């Protein structure tokens, strides 16, 4: 369970802002009248944190800008001392710092912003949920997945730029981040080497790495129909094998991490309940569980806005300037929620029918998928809020 927002909004005798860091934090405390109680650096150790917390009055609200990893120890020691704790996201703190003219971007300045925002704008604070070791582990692995995906994208872009120069048709038929394609490229090299290897070796490699017959034939037709440039063949082959090998390794690591995340969340009720919703699989369910603290959202509209699925309206008085898609929010989660609706194309569920109705009205497929994801968000919110499986 988490602390209620009403507790965070209550007046406290003092407010301690911690700008957390790896080796040390900066602590800045003010009382209810705004008088500075302390402002100094604190080591990221139990003794250091216990000392600074003990210097503050008993009714002190401690606010951190990182609730996981480097901020976890500060939260644990605050709770051990019996003090309430809250969380101010770093992105919000950076925006609010603009309202403090003359404060430079320093650790001391950030801690001051955290403490004074907690004093004057308690509605901006968020509760900190109790630690769940399995969920915390899944969150750490989810961050590793994001890093692996970033590296794979960089390798694919580097590989695509070289293949585009050598054989544009091959580049169009090639799914560089797919496991079968990355495996074939790491074994055979680029199109110039695949063609020289011959059809028999090419087919053997495609079977080894799990390519379908259609994928194999499209790739072979592309390289046999357009002879690649052969300048610096050896250098290009080494280049392709290197980056394709990294993509293949990233694919394997991502699969292992997702399997470990699913295993870590096997006992999580939300993880199981979310998969009862049409179109929600283990990957999307896991991302929802590690990314969303449902207690922070008062309605499905707020959750949809956080995920980037709600339109953004510009209003001034009685004038409405425009409505458009929201580009912010949790983009990885938004992409999963939208593209998971592709599986509903032939579904007989309510959401499958809704998707087909949107397409039947002439909506572009991308817009129809987003509309379906927004419609399904109501059920996702209800399932996570009530802790019950979906029932049509």
N, C-alpha and C positions, 0 to 999 in steps of 0.2 A: 504494500500500500504506500501511498505518497502523502505528504503533508497537504492539507487543504489550502487553497488559495486564500481563504479568509484569514488563516494564520499568518500568511506572508503580508497581507494587507493591514494587519493590526499594527498599532504603534508599539515600538520597542524603545527600551531605554537607550540603546546604542546600536550602531551599525558598523560592522567590520567588513571592509572590502579587501579581497585577496586577488591580486593580479598574479596568477600562478605561473611558475616556471619549472624547468627541469631540476635545477640545483637549488634554487631559492625562490621565494615569493616576496612581493612587496605588500605589506599590511598597512592599511589606512583606516582609522576608526574615528567616527564622529558620534556625539551624543544626540539626543532628540532635538536639541536646540541648534545643532550644526557646529558646535565647538569641537575642534580637533583634539582627540584623545591621544593618538599616537600615529606616527608615520615612519616606518623603518623597514629594512630588509629582514626577512625571516628565512632561516634555512629550512629546506624541505625534509625535515626530520620530525619524528614524534616529539622529541624534547623541544625543538624550536617552535612547533605549532602549539603545543600545550602551553608553553610560556606566554605566547602572545594572546592566546584565548583567555588565559587566566588574568591577564592585565585588564581585560574589558569587564564591564558590569555583568551580573548574572543574566539579565534580560538583554542579551546582545544577539542580533540577527547577523549571521556570518554569510556573506555572499561571495561566490567564486565565479570566475568566467570560464572555467573548464571543469566539467563534472566527471570526466573519465580520464584514465591514464594519469597524467601528471597532477590532476586535481583530486584524485581518489583519496589520497592520504589526508588531505586537508578536510575532506568531508567526513572521513571516518573519525578523525580526532575531534572534530566539532561535535559529532553525535556522542562520542564517548564522554565529552564534557557536559552533555545534556543541553546544549544550545541548539536553537533552530538553525537550519541551513537552507539557502536558496541558491538559484543559478541565474545568472545574467549572461545570455549568449554573447560570445565575443563580437559577432557581427553587429548585434544591437548596441553593444557598448561602444564600438567604433563610430557608429552613427550618432549616438547620444553625446559623444565627446565633442562633436561640432558645436554643441550648445554651451561649451565651457571655453570662451575666448581666452587666449593667452596661455592655455595649458599645452605644453609640447607633448609629443608622443613619446612618453617615457613610462617605465614601470610605475613610478610614483604617481604620475598623472593618470594612468589607467586605473590604479587602485582608488584614487580620489574620485574619479568618475563613478566607479562601481558603488562606493559607499554613499555618495551624495544622491545618486539615482535611487538607491534603495531607500534612502530617507525621504526623498520628495516624490518619487514615482514608483511606489511599491507594486503597481499593477503591471509593470514591465517584467517583474521577476517570475521565475518559473520554479515549481517545486522539484525536489530531487528525490527520485524513487529509491526505495531500499535496494541494496545490492543483491543481485541474483547472479551467482558465479557462472551458471550455464549461459545466461543471457549476456553477461559481460564478455565471456569468451567468444560468443557468436559475434558480438559487435567488433571485437578486435580482429577476428578472421574476416569479417565483412570489409573492414578497412584495408586488409591485405588484398582482398579480391579487387577492390577499386584500384590499388596500386598496380596489380598484375594487368588489369585491363588497360590502364594508362600506358604501360610499357608495350603491350601488344599493339595498341593503336599506333604508337610511335614507330615501331618496327614495320608495321604494315604500310604506313605512309612512306617510309624510306624505301621499302621494297617496290611499292607501286610506282614511285617516281622513276626508278631504274627500268622496270619492266615496260612502262609506257613508252620509253625511248626505244626499246628494243623490238617490241611487238604489241601494238595497241590492241589487236584482236585477242591476243592471249590475255592481256590485262583485263579485258571486259569479260572473258569467260572464266576468269580465275576468282575464286572466293578465298582471298589470302588468309583470312583469320579462321577459316573453317579447318577442323582437325585433319580432314583428308587432304586438303590442298597444301597446308603447311607441311604435312608429313611427306608428300610427294616432292615438293620443292626442296626440302632439306635432304632428300635422298638423291634426286636426279639433277637438281639445279634448275636453271631457267629454261625457257622454251627452246633455245638453241641446242641445249644438251638433251632435252627430252626427245627432240626430233631425231638427233643422231643416235640415241639409245635404241630406237626402233619400237615398232608397235607392240611386240611381244613383251619387252621389258617394261614398257609404259603401262600395259594392261596388268602386268604382275604387280607393279607398284600401286596401281589404283586399287586392286583387290586387297593388298596388304594394309592400306590405310583407310579402307572403308568407303571409297567413293562409289556412288551409284553408277549404273550404266549410262544414264543421261549426262551426269556430270563428267564422266570419263570421255564420252563421245564429243561433247561440246568443246572440251579442252583440246582433244586431239585434232578436231576439225579446225580450230583456231590456229594452231601452230603449223599444221600441214597446209593450210590455205594461204598463209602469209609467212614467207621465209624470214626469220628474224635477222636483224643486223648481226654480223659476226665479228665486229671489231672488238678487240680485247676480250675474247671469249673466256679465257681462263680467269681473268680478274673478275668478270661479271659473275661467273659461276660461283666463285668463292664468296662474293658479296651476297648472292641470292641464298646460298646454303647457310651462311652465317645468320642472316635475319630470319629466314624460314625456320631454322633450328630454334631460335629464340621464341618465335611465335608458337611453335609446337610445344616447347617447354612451358610457355605461359598457359597454353590451353590445358596441359596436364595439371599444372599447379592450380588453375582455377577450378577444374573438376574436383580435385582432391579437397580444396578448401570448401567448396559448396557441399560436398558430401559430409565433411566434418561439421559444417554449420548445421546441416539437417540432423545429424546425429546429436549435436549439442542441444538442439531444440526439440528433440523427440518427446520430452516430457512437458513441453510448453503447451498449455491449453489453446492459446490464441493461434499458434502455429498449426495445430490440428484442425481447429474450427474454421480457419480461413480457407483451407483446402477443400471445404465442402461447398464453397461458392463457385459457380460455373466459371471456368477460365482461369482460376487461381491455382497455380501449381506450387511445388515446394520452393522454387526459387523466388517467386513473387511473395509468397507467404513469409519466407524468411526475411526478405528485405523490409516488409511491412512491420514485422515484429521487432527487428533491431533498430528501425528508424523512427517508429511512431510510439510516443507515450500518449495513449488515448485519453488519459485524465487531463491533459492540457487543452483539449478541444471540447468546446461546449456544444458543437453541432457538426453535422457532416459537411456543412458549407465551409466551416473553418478548416476542417481537415482537407477538403478538396482544394482550398486556396493554398494551403501549405504544400500540397503535392503539385501545384501548378496546373490544376485541371479546371479552375474557375476563371471566368472572364474578368478582366480588369476594367473597371468603369471610372471615367474621369468626370467628376461633377463639380460645379461651382454655382451655388445658389440653385436656380431652377434650370440651369443649362446642363445638358449631358453632352459632353464633347464626343466621346466614342466609347464603344465596347470592343475589346480585342482580347485575344488569347494572352494569358499570363505567362511571361517568359521566366519568371523566377521559380522559387520552390525547390524541392528536392528533385533534381533532374534525373538521376538514375532511377529513382522510384517512379517518377512520372513516366519514363520510357517503358519500364516494366509493366505498369498498369495499362498503358495504352496498347502496347504491342501484344500483351497477353490476350487481348480481345480478338486477335486474329483467329484463335482457336474456336471462336463462337460462330464462325461463318456458316457452319452446317448444324449447329446445335439447335435442339428443339426447345431449349430453355427460354425463359422470358427475355434474357439479354441477347440470345441469338436472334430471336424475332425482332427485337428492337434494332439491332444492327442492320438486319435486312430491310426494315422499314426506312431507316435513315438512308441507306443506299438507294432504295426505291424512290425516294424523294429527290434524287439527283445530287446528294451530298458526295463530295470527294471521299475516297476511302479513309484518308488520314483524318478528316474531320469527323466521319462517322465513327471511327475507332475511338477518338477522343470523347465524343458525345456518349458513347456506350460506357467508357471508363468512368465518366462523371456520373452517369446513372447508377452504375454498380457501386460507386463510392458510398451511397446511402446504406447499402447492405454491409459493406466492409466496416463502416463506422458502427452500425448496430451490433454486428457480431463481436467486435473488439470491446465495445462498451458493456455489453451484457454478458460476455463470456459464454455464449451459446453457439452451437452450429447453425448453419444456414438451413432454412426450410422454405421451399417454394410456396 
